[in-house]
Amino acid sequence: MTEGRYVSLTEAKEMLEKESELRELSPDQKAAHEHASKVTPLSFSDIKALIDEVAALDFVNDFVAVKIADVLPQHPDDVRAVFAKERMVLEKGHIDQIIDIVVKYL
């Protein structure tokens, strides 16, 4: 049995591109690929590096790291929105750390 993991939109796009080389994608898969292509401005290697760097912060779990990579928040309110369901209060320094990492990859 394979273990589940979170994937970013960029990784999903890459997975769908590889799969499309092997077979015809379903309409839902085509729509997902088209959406991911439109909203993912960074390369897979940049997104992977961003996720790794954000996940290394002690207050960020894997799910939130992937969401940060998908949203690419550049404003404190956007960072707070990503953490909204995490039931934690972010310190200003934590928010600044995340924004600094995201801006570095844009």
N, C-alpha and C positions, 0 to 999 in steps of 0.2 A: 504494500500500500504506500502510495506517495504522500508526503506531508504537504499540507496546504501552506501557501505563503501569499503575501500581498504583492501585487504587481502594479507598477505605475502605468499610466496611459501610454507612455512612450514604449514601455516593454510590451504592452498588449499590442500596440501597433506593429512592433517588430515580430512578435509571434504570429500575428495574422498575415504579415507579408510573407514569412517563411511558409506558412500553411498554404497560402494562395499559389505558391510555386508547385505544390504537390497536388492540389485539387481545387475545384471550383468552390468558392466560399458561399455559404448560405446568404440569403438576403440580410439577415440580422448581422452576420459577421461582416458583410460588406459595409453596412451602415456603421458598425462599430469602428471599422478601419477608417472609413471616411471621416468620422467624428474625431478619432484620435489624431489623424493626420492634420486636421485643421487646428487643433488646440494644443499641440505639443511642439513648442518652438525650439526645444533643445534636443541634442543628439542623445542616443541611448547611453553613450559613455559619460556624457556630462550629467545626465539624470542619475545614473548609477553612483557617480562620485558625490553628487549632492545628497542623495539618500544616505550614503555611507557616512558623510560628514555630519549630517543632521542627526542620524541615529546614534552617533557617538556621544551626543549630549545626554547627560544622565537623566534628564526629565522628558525625553522623547522616546516613545515606543515605536515599533516597526510600522504599525498602522499609520500613526501620525507622520512619520518620516515620509511615507509614500504619499500621503495626502498633501504634505508640504510640497513635494516634487510635482504633484499634479496641479496645485493651485498657484505655486510660485508667488507667495504673498510678499508684497513690498510695502505694506502699510500695517501698523500695529493692529488695527481692527480686523484685517484679513487673517493675521496670525491667531488672534483671539477666536475667530470663527472656526478655524481648524481645530482648536482645542476645546470648543464649546461642550462637547459631550464627554470630555475627559475628567470632569469634576475636579479640576485643580485651578488654582489662581496663579496665573503667570506673572512673574516679576518683570518689570520693565527691562532689566538686563537680559532675561531669557528671550524676550521678544526681539530685542536688538541683536542678540546672537543669531537668531534664525534669519532675520532680515539681512544681516551682513553676509551670511552664507549664501542665501538666495541671490542677492545682488551680484555676488562674485561670479556666478554662473550665467548671468544674463548678458 
